[in-house]
Amino acid sequence: MNWKIKTKLKLKKTADREKEIISALLSNRGLFSGDKKEFLNPTHPFKISASFLFSEKEIEKAISRIKKAIKNKEKIIIYGDYDTDGICATAIIWETLASLGADVMPFIPSREDGYGLKNEKIKEFSKKGVNLIITVDQGIVHRLQVDFAKKKKIDVIITDHHEKDKELPKA
């Protein structure tokens, strides 16, 4: 194994030894003074707001659309991503909506399919009578695919934490 040590420590037997080690580890991972403080003292989960991702109006619109789909027994696809957070988010939303009586199925693309919404999959879903696609962990940059889904009479709700483009999909 090839170890690349960026910061060699000459530790003294002092009370600050642990602080020096932690500081070196964080620095070696690209976290510096302000970042370290934030990393070691994160915001309590109850104080985190999703408002930087979605407006309250958008959230209400998504909830309303999901309720309508459940009430009308519409087919819903949870379109996830193949990485860890995508698979977990897909499972959580799938199980939650299923427990609420939704006609819902998960879809996780293979690595060969690649990242993101794909028109071929949207076509397949359309042929199967899908009315709503909920993306998890992706979709925020897929304007063309969302437009394609709309042409196929499929509504799309995007839930994604990734960097957004200047122009958002019309989901």
N, C-alpha and C positions, 0 to 999 in steps of 0.2 A: 504494500500500500504506500502511496506517495503522499506524505503529509506536507502541506504548504502552510507554514506558520507565519502569519503576517506580523504579529506582535509577540516578540519574545519577552517573557516576564522574568524579572529578577525579584522574586518574592521575599519579603522579609517576614519574619514571624511576628506579625502585628495583628491588631484587631481589625484592620482594614483589608486583610488578605483576601477575604471573600469578595469584597467590593472590587478590588483590583482584577480578580479573575473574571467576574461577571462583566466588568467594564471592557476588558480585552475581548471577551467572547462577543459581546454586542458590537463593538467597533469592527471586529473582523467580519461581521455579517452586514456591515454598512449602516449600522445605527449609531448616530452620534448624539451628543448631549440632550437636545430637546426630544429627539426620537426615543432615546433610551427611557426617559422619564415617562413618556406616553406609553411605551411598550410595557414597562414594568407596573404601571398604574392605569390600566385601561378603564374606560367609562363603564359604569355598572350597566348590565344589559337592560334593566328597566328604564334607564335614562336615554337609551338609544332610540332615535326616531328614524323612520324610513322616509321622512319628508324630503331628504336630499336625493332620493331615488324616484319617488312617486309623490304626486300631489294627493291630497285627501280626496279631491274630486275624481281623480283617476282610480283610486282604490275603491271608492263607492261604485264607480262605473263597472269595474271588474267584478265586484261582489254581486252586483245586480245581474250581470250577464251570466255568472255561474249559477245563481239562484234560478234564473229563467231556464237554463239548460237542464238543471236537475228536475224542475217542475214539469218541463215538456219532454222529459226522457230523451234528450238529445245525446248524441254520441260525443264524448269528450276524449281527446288524446292529451296526455301529459308528455310533452316532447322534451326529454332531458338531454343531458350530456354524459359522455362516458367516463368522466373523471369522478373522483370521490364525492365532491360536493354536489355534482349533477345527479349522481345516482341516489344519494341520500335525499336530496330535495324532491326528486321524482317520487321516491317511495313514500315520503311523508305526505305529499299532496295527493297522490293516488289513494293511499289508505284513508286519508281524511275525507276526500270526496266520495269514495266508495261507502264509507260509514254513514254519509249523509244521503245515500240512496242514488248517487250519480251512476250513469252508464259510462264508466271511465276505464280507460286502459293506458298503461304506461308505454312509452316508446323510448328506447335508448339506442342511438345509432352505434354501429360498430366503428372501430377506428378507421376501417377502410372507407366507410361512408364519409368520414371527415367531420369537422366541427360545424355545427349550425344547422338551421333550417334548410332543407333541400326541396326543390320543386318536385322532384320525382316522388318523394315521400308524401308531399302534399297531394299530388295526383292520386296516389294509392289511397290515402285517407278519404279523399273526395269520393272515390268509387265505392268505398265502404260506408258512405253516408255520415261521415264525421261532420259535425256542425261547429265544433269549437276546439281549437288547439291552445293549450296553455304551455308556454315554454318555461323551462326552469334552467337557470345557469347559462342562458344564451338567448339570442334573439334581438338584443338591443341594437345591433348594426345590420339587421336583415330586412331593410326596407323593401327591396324588390320581391323577396319571398313572401312578405306579409301582403304586399299588393297582389301577388299571384294567388295567395290563399283567398283573399277577398273576391277575386274573379271566380274562384271555385265555390263561392258562397260559404266559406269557412271563416268564422271570426277568430281572431288571435288575441290572446292576453299574454303579454311578455312580463316575466319576472326574471331579472338579470342584475347581477351586481357588477358587471364589467363596465369598462370605459365606454361611454356613449359617443356617437358621432354628433356633429353639429345639428344634423337633421335626424329626428327620431322616426321610426316606422309608424305608420298610421294604424296602430293596433287598437 
